[in-house]
């Protein structure tokens, strides 16, 4: 809320199926491309859900690293498809 601390806020829940459906429909009608921002904090299923509906995603190089290896950034061929960086 305005003037309040972040700890006094809340997450807003909504019908994601309805929202994505409307966004995809309107993008199709307008000939537009939709890109969903992903700052590395989305739940694991979100990336696949958006991809399966034809929405592109984003990734930040900082989060795209080899966590099982030396921690170096992943080469581009190991990034997920339909992703802008």
N, CA, C and O atoms as a GROMACS GRO file, in nm:
protein
  340
    1UNK      N    1   0.083  -0.121   0.000
    1UNK     CA    2   0.000   0.000   0.000
    1UNK      C    3   0.086   0.126   0.000
    1UNK      O    4   0.197   0.126   0.053
    2UNK      N    5   0.035   0.232  -0.060
    2UNK     CA    6   0.109   0.358  -0.068
    2UNK      C    7   0.150   0.404   0.072
    2UNK      O    8   0.068   0.409   0.164
    3UNK      N    9   0.277   0.438   0.086
    3UNK     CA   10   0.329   0.487   0.212
    3UNK      C   11   0.361   0.378   0.314
    3UNK      O   12   0.410   0.409   0.423
    4UNK      N   13   0.334   0.254   0.281
    4UNK     CA   14   0.360   0.144   0.374
    4UNK      C   15   0.491   0.075   0.340
    4UNK      O   16   0.547   0.093   0.231
    5UNK      N   17   0.539  -0.004   0.432
    5UNK     CA   18   0.660  -0.082   0.410
    5UNK      C   19   0.630  -0.200   0.317
    5UNK      O   20   0.516  -0.245   0.310
    6UNK      N   21   0.731  -0.251   0.245
    6UNK     CA   22   0.709  -0.367   0.158
    6UNK      C   23   0.653  -0.488   0.233
    6UNK      O   24   0.578  -0.567   0.176
    7UNK      N   25   0.688  -0.501   0.359
    7UNK     CA   26   0.638  -0.615   0.437
    7UNK      C   27   0.488  -0.607   0.463
    7UNK      O   28   0.428  -0.705   0.509
    8UNK      N   29   0.427  -0.493   0.436
    8UNK     CA   30   0.283  -0.476   0.456
    8UNK      C   31   0.204  -0.501   0.328
    8UNK      O   32   0.081  -0.488   0.327
    9UNK      N   33   0.273  -0.536   0.221
    9UNK     CA   34   0.206  -0.564   0.094
    9UNK      C   35   0.167  -0.710   0.083
    9UNK      O   36   0.175  -0.785   0.180
   10UNK      N   37   0.124  -0.749  -0.036
   10UNK     CA   38   0.084  -0.887  -0.059
   10UNK      C   39   0.099  -0.920  -0.207
   10UNK      O   40   0.107  -0.831  -0.291
   11UNK      N   41   0.104  -1.048  -0.237
   11UNK     CA   42   0.100  -1.091  -0.376
   11UNK      C   43  -0.045  -1.094  -0.420
   11UNK      O   44  -0.133  -1.134  -0.345
   12UNK      N   45  -0.068  -1.050  -0.541
   12UNK     CA   46  -0.203  -1.054  -0.597
   12UNK      C   47  -0.215  -1.182  -0.679
   12UNK      O   48  -0.137  -1.204  -0.771
   13UNK      N   49  -0.311  -1.263  -0.646
   13UNK     CA   50  -0.336  -1.388  -0.719
   13UNK      C   51  -0.446  -1.363  -0.820
   13UNK      O   52  -0.540  -1.287  -0.794
   14UNK      N   53  -0.437  -1.426  -0.936
   14UNK     CA   54  -0.537  -1.410  -1.039
   14UNK      C   55  -0.545  -1.539  -1.119
   14UNK      O   56  -0.460  -1.627  -1.105
   15UNK      N   57  -0.645  -1.549  -1.202
   15UNK     CA   58  -0.663  -1.666  -1.288
   15UNK      C   59  -0.564  -1.654  -1.404
   15UNK      O   60  -0.593  -1.590  -1.504
   16UNK      N   61  -0.447  -1.718  -1.389
   16UNK     CA   62  -0.343  -1.703  -1.490
   16UNK      C   63  -0.386  -1.759  -1.626
   16UNK      O   64  -0.346  -1.707  -1.729
   17UNK      N   65  -0.468  -1.863  -1.626
   17UNK     CA   66  -0.515  -1.919  -1.753
   17UNK      C   67  -0.597  -1.818  -1.831
   17UNK      O   68  -0.580  -1.804  -1.952
   18UNK      N   69  -0.687  -1.748  -1.762
   18UNK     CA   70  -0.769  -1.647  -1.828
   18UNK      C   71  -0.683  -1.530  -1.875
   18UNK      O   72  -0.700  -1.481  -1.986
   19UNK      N   73  -0.591  -1.485  -1.790
   19UNK     CA   74  -0.508  -1.370  -1.827
   19UNK      C   75  -0.418  -1.402  -1.947
   19UNK      O   76  -0.411  -1.322  -2.041
   20UNK      N   77  -0.352  -1.516  -1.945
   20UNK     CA   78  -0.265  -1.553  -2.057
   20UNK      C   79  -0.347  -1.574  -2.183
   20UNK      O   80  -0.304  -1.538  -2.292
   21UNK      N   81  -0.465  -1.632  -2.169
   21UNK     CA   82  -0.553  -1.651  -2.284
   21UNK      C   83  -0.589  -1.519  -2.350
   21UNK      O   84  -0.586  -1.508  -2.473
   22UNK      N   85  -0.624  -1.420  -2.270
   22UNK     CA   86  -0.660  -1.288  -2.324
   22UNK      C   87  -0.539  -1.222  -2.387
   22UNK      O   88  -0.548  -1.165  -2.496
   23UNK      N   89  -0.424  -1.228  -2.319
   23UNK     CA   90  -0.302  -1.167  -2.373
   23UNK      C   91  -0.266  -1.232  -2.506
   23UNK      O   92  -0.234  -1.162  -2.603
   24UNK      N   93  -0.269  -1.364  -2.513
   24UNK     CA   94  -0.234  -1.435  -2.637
   24UNK      C   95  -0.333  -1.402  -2.749
   24UNK      O   96  -0.293  -1.382  -2.863
   25UNK      N   97  -0.462  -1.398  -2.717
   25UNK     CA   98  -0.564  -1.365  -2.817
   25UNK      C   99  -0.544  -1.224  -2.872
   25UNK      O  100  -0.544  -1.204  -2.993
   26UNK      N  101  -0.526  -1.128  -2.784
   26UNK     CA  102  -0.511  -0.989  -2.828
   26UNK      C  103  -0.380  -0.968  -2.904
   26UNK      O  104  -0.374  -0.890  -2.998
   27UNK      N  105  -0.274  -1.038  -2.863
   27UNK     CA  106  -0.148  -1.029  -2.937
   27UNK      C  107  -0.166  -1.086  -3.077
   27UNK      O  108  -0.117  -1.028  -3.174
   28UNK      N  109  -0.234  -1.198  -3.088
   28UNK     CA  110  -0.260  -1.258  -3.219
   28UNK      C  111  -0.340  -1.162  -3.307
   28UNK      O  112  -0.307  -1.142  -3.424
   29UNK      N  113  -0.444  -1.104  -3.253
   29UNK     CA  114  -0.528  -1.012  -3.329
   29UNK      C  115  -0.450  -0.889  -3.375
   29UNK      O  116  -0.477  -0.835  -3.482
   30UNK      N  117  -0.355  -0.845  -3.294
   30UNK     CA  118  -0.277  -0.726  -3.326
   30UNK      C  119  -0.150  -0.757  -3.405
   30UNK      O  120  -0.080  -0.666  -3.448
   31UNK      N  121  -0.120  -0.886  -3.424
   31UNK     CA  122   0.004  -0.923  -3.492
   31UNK      C  123   0.126  -0.892  -3.407
   31UNK      O  124   0.233  -0.862  -3.460
   32UNK      N  125   0.110  -0.898  -3.276
   32UNK     CA  126   0.217  -0.862  -3.183
   32UNK      C  127   0.283  -0.987  -3.125
   32UNK      O  128   0.228  -1.097  -3.130
   33UNK      N  129   0.400  -0.968  -3.070
   33UNK     CA  130   0.474  -1.073  -3.000
   33UNK      C  131   0.471  -1.038  -2.851
   33UNK      O  132   0.489  -0.922  -2.813
   34UNK      N  133   0.448  -1.138  -2.768
   34UNK     CA  134   0.446  -1.117  -2.623
   34UNK      C  135   0.572  -1.178  -2.563
   34UNK      O  136   0.609  -1.291  -2.594
   35UNK      N  137   0.638  -1.101  -2.477
   35UNK     CA  138   0.756  -1.148  -2.407
   35UNK      C  139   0.728  -1.138  -2.257
   35UNK      O  140   0.699  -1.030  -2.206
   36UNK      N  141   0.738  -1.251  -2.188
   36UNK     CA  142   0.718  -1.252  -2.043
   36UNK      C  143   0.849  -1.233  -1.971
   36UNK      O  144   0.945  -1.308  -1.992
   37UNK      N  145   0.855  -1.133  -1.886
   37UNK     CA  146   0.977  -1.105  -1.811
   37UNK      C  147   1.001  -1.213  -1.706
   37UNK      O  148   0.909  -1.250  -1.632
   38UNK      N  149   1.123  -1.262  -1.699
   38UNK     CA  150   1.160  -1.363  -1.601
   38UNK      C  151   1.289  -1.319  -1.535
   38UNK      O  152   1.397  -1.328  -1.595
   39UNK      N  153   1.279  -1.272  -1.414
   39UNK     CA  154   1.398  -1.227  -1.341
   39UNK      C  155   1.456  -1.337  -1.253
   39UNK      O  156   1.534  -1.310  -1.162
   40UNK      N  157   1.415  -1.461  -1.282
   40UNK     CA  158   1.467  -1.574  -1.206
   40UNK      C  159   1.388  -1.604  -1.080
   40UNK      O  160   1.432  -1.684  -0.998
   41UNK      N  161   1.273  -1.540  -1.064
   41UNK     CA  162   1.195  -1.559  -0.941
   41UNK      C  163   1.060  -1.627  -0.966
   41UNK      O  164   0.980  -1.640  -0.874
   42UNK      N  165   1.034  -1.669  -1.089
   42UNK     CA  166   0.906  -1.734  -1.118
   42UNK      C  167   0.908  -1.879  -1.070
   42UNK      O  168   1.014  -1.940  -1.058
   43UNK      N  169   0.791  -1.932  -1.044
   43UNK     CA  170   0.780  -2.072  -1.006
   43UNK      C  171   0.825  -2.159  -1.123
   43UNK      O  172   0.811  -2.117  -1.238
   44UNK      N  173   0.878  -2.278  -1.097
   44UNK     CA  174   0.936  -2.362  -1.203
   44UNK      C  175   0.844  -2.390  -1.321
   44UNK      O  176   0.893  -2.399  -1.434
   45UNK      N  177   0.716  -2.403  -1.301
   45UNK     CA  178   0.624  -2.438  -1.410
   45UNK      C  179   0.594  -2.322  -1.503
   45UNK      O  180   0.544  -2.344  -1.614
   46UNK      N  181   0.622  -2.199  -1.462
   46UNK     CA  182   0.580  -2.081  -1.540
   46UNK      C  183   0.647  -2.076  -1.676
   46UNK      O  184   0.581  -2.048  -1.776
   47UNK      N  185   0.776  -2.103  -1.683
   47UNK     CA  186   0.847  -2.096  -1.811
   47UNK      C  187   0.786  -2.190  -1.914
   47UNK      O  188   0.761  -2.150  -2.028
   48UNK      N  189   0.761  -2.314  -1.875
   48UNK     CA  190   0.701  -2.411  -1.968
   48UNK      C  191   0.560  -2.370  -2.005
   48UNK      O  192   0.520  -2.384  -2.121
   49UNK      N  193   0.484  -2.322  -1.910
   49UNK     CA  194   0.345  -2.280  -1.934
   49UNK      C  195   0.339  -2.170  -2.040
   49UNK      O  196   0.259  -2.177  -2.133
   50UNK      N  197   0.424  -2.069  -2.026
   50UNK     CA  198   0.426  -1.959  -2.122
   50UNK      C  199   0.476  -2.006  -2.258
   50UNK      O  200   0.419  -1.971  -2.362
   51UNK      N  201   0.582  -2.087  -2.259
   51UNK     CA  202   0.636  -2.138  -2.385
   51UNK      C  203   0.531  -2.220  -2.460
   51UNK      O  204   0.516  -2.205  -2.581
   52UNK      N  205   0.459  -2.306  -2.389
   52UNK     CA  206   0.358  -2.391  -2.452
   52UNK      C  207   0.245  -2.311  -2.515
   52UNK      O  208   0.172  -2.363  -2.598
   53UNK      N  209   0.231  -2.186  -2.476
   53UNK     CA  210   0.126  -2.100  -2.531
   53UNK      C  211   0.182  -1.998  -2.630
   53UNK      O  212   0.112  -1.905  -2.670
   54UNK      N  213   0.308  -2.016  -2.668
   54UNK     CA  214   0.368  -1.932  -2.771
   54UNK      C  215   0.420  -1.799  -2.723
   54UNK      O  216   0.445  -1.710  -2.805
   55UNK      N  217   0.438  -1.781  -2.594
   55UNK     CA  218   0.493  -1.657  -2.541
   55UNK      C  219   0.643  -1.674  -2.520
   55UNK      O  220   0.688  -1.774  -2.465
   56UNK      N  221   0.718  -1.574  -2.563
   56UNK     CA  222   0.862  -1.576  -2.543
   56UNK      C  223   0.895  -1.544  -2.398
   56UNK      O  224   0.810  -1.494  -2.324
   57UNK      N  225   1.017  -1.573  -2.358
   57UNK     CA  226   1.062  -1.541  -2.223
   57UNK      C  227   1.190  -1.462  -2.228
   57UNK      O  228   1.244  -1.434  -2.335
   58UNK      N  229   1.238  -1.426  -2.112
   58UNK     CA  230   1.366  -1.358  -2.100
   58UNK      C  231   1.450  -1.433  -1.998
   58UNK      O  232   1.398  -1.506  -1.914
   59UNK      N  233   1.579  -1.414  -2.006
   59UNK     CA  234   1.670  -1.464  -1.904
   59UNK      C  235   1.778  -1.360  -1.884
   59UNK      O  236   1.814  -1.286  -1.975
   60UNK      N  237   1.829  -1.357  -1.765
   60UNK     CA  238   1.937  -1.265  -1.731
   60UNK      C  239   2.065  -1.347  -1.719
   60UNK      O  240   2.068  -1.449  -1.649
   61UNK      N  241   2.169  -1.303  -1.786
   61UNK     CA  242   2.295  -1.378  -1.789
   61UNK      C  243   2.341  -1.416  -1.648
   61UNK      O  244   2.392  -1.526  -1.628
   62UNK      N  245   2.323  -1.329  -1.554
   62UNK     CA  246   2.364  -1.355  -1.416
   62UNK      C  247   2.306  -1.486  -1.362
   62UNK      O  248   2.373  -1.559  -1.289
   63UNK      N  249   2.180  -1.515  -1.400
   63UNK     CA  250   2.113  -1.635  -1.350
   63UNK      C  251   2.134  -1.757  -1.440
   63UNK      O  252   2.103  -1.869  -1.400
   64UNK      N  253   2.186  -1.737  -1.560
   64UNK     CA  254   2.206  -1.847  -1.654
   64UNK      C  255   2.350  -1.896  -1.644
   64UNK      O  256   2.431  -1.870  -1.733
   65UNK      N  257   2.379  -1.966  -1.536
   65UNK     CA  258   2.515  -2.017  -1.517
   65UNK      C  259   2.512  -2.167  -1.492
   65UNK      O  260   2.408  -2.225  -1.461
   66UNK      N  261   2.628  -2.227  -1.506
   66UNK     CA  262   2.643  -2.372  -1.488
   66UNK      C  263   2.654  -2.401  -1.339
   66UNK      O  264   2.764  -2.402  -1.282
   67UNK      N  265   2.541  -2.425  -1.276
   67UNK     CA  266   2.538  -2.447  -1.131
   67UNK      C  267   2.601  -2.579  -1.091
   67UNK      O  268   2.641  -2.596  -0.976
   68UNK      N  269   2.611  -2.674  -1.185
   68UNK     CA  270   2.671  -2.804  -1.154
   68UNK      C  271   2.820  -2.809  -1.188
   68UNK      O  272   2.888  -2.906  -1.157
   69UNK      N  273   2.869  -2.705  -1.252
   69UNK     CA  274   3.009  -2.703  -1.294
   69UNK      C  275   3.084  -2.592  -1.224
   69UNK      O  276   3.082  -2.579  -1.102
   70UNK      N  277   3.152  -2.511  -1.306
   70UNK     CA  278   3.237  -2.406  -1.251
   70UNK      C  279   3.164  -2.275  -1.226
   70UNK      O  280   3.227  -2.177  -1.182
   71UNK      N  281   3.035  -2.270  -1.252
   71UNK     CA  282   2.958  -2.148  -1.229
   71UNK      C  283   2.967  -2.046  -1.342
   71UNK      O  284   2.911  -1.937  -1.331
   72UNK      N  285   3.037  -2.082  -1.449
   72UNK     CA  286   3.050  -1.991  -1.562
   72UNK      C  287   2.915  -1.975  -1.633
   72UNK      O  288   2.829  -2.064  -1.623
   73UNK      N  289   2.896  -1.864  -1.705
   73UNK     CA  290   2.771  -1.849  -1.780
   73UNK      C  291   2.754  -1.963  -1.880
   73UNK      O  292   2.850  -2.010  -1.940
   74UNK      N  293   2.630  -2.006  -1.897
   74UNK     CA  294   2.600  -2.112  -1.993
   74UNK      C  295   2.623  -2.063  -2.135
   74UNK      O  296   2.593  -1.947  -2.165
   75UNK      N  297   2.676  -2.147  -2.224
   75UNK     CA  298   2.685  -2.108  -2.365
   75UNK      C  299   2.543  -2.095  -2.422
   75UNK      O  300   2.450  -2.160  -2.374
   76UNK      N  301   2.528  -2.014  -2.522
   76UNK     CA  302   2.396  -1.984  -2.579
   76UNK      C  303   2.320  -2.110  -2.620
   76UNK      O  304   2.197  -2.114  -2.607
   77UNK      N  305   2.388  -2.212  -2.669
   77UNK     CA  306   2.318  -2.333  -2.714
   77UNK      C  307   2.255  -2.411  -2.599
   77UNK      O  308   2.174  -2.501  -2.623
   78UNK      N  309   2.288  -2.378  -2.475
   78UNK     CA  310   2.227  -2.446  -2.360
   78UNK      C  311   2.112  -2.366  -2.299
   78UNK      O  312   2.049  -2.412  -2.204
   79UNK      N  313   2.085  -2.248  -2.352
   79UNK     CA  314   1.973  -2.170  -2.303
   79UNK      C  315   1.844  -2.229  -2.359
   79UNK      O  316   1.847  -2.297  -2.462
   80UNK      N  317   1.734  -2.206  -2.295
   80UNK     CA  318   1.607  -2.259  -2.344
   80UNK      C  319   1.567  -2.188  -2.472
   80UNK      O  320   1.608  -2.075  -2.498
   81UNK      N  321   1.485  -2.256  -2.552
   81UNK     CA  322   1.438  -2.198  -2.678
   81UNK      C  323   1.339  -2.086  -2.650
   81UNK      O  324   1.280  -2.079  -2.542
   82UNK      N  325   1.323  -2.000  -2.747
   82UNK     CA  326   1.226  -1.889  -2.740
   82UNK      C  327   1.254  -1.795  -2.624
   82UNK      O  328   1.163  -1.749  -2.556
   83UNK      N  329   1.382  -1.769  -2.602
   83UNK     CA  330   1.423  -1.686  -2.490
   83UNK      C  331   1.509  -1.570  -2.540
   83UNK      O  332   1.602  -1.591  -2.618
   84UNK      N  333   1.477  -1.451  -2.496
   84UNK     CA  334   1.560  -1.334  -2.526
   84UNK      C  335   1.654  -1.314  -2.409
   84UNK      O  336   1.620  -1.344  -2.295
   85UNK      N  337   1.773  -1.265  -2.438
   85UNK     CA  338   1.867  -1.243  -2.328
   85UNK      C  339   1.921  -1.102  -2.333
   85UNK      O  340   2.002  -1.064  -2.248
   0.00000   0.00000   0.00000
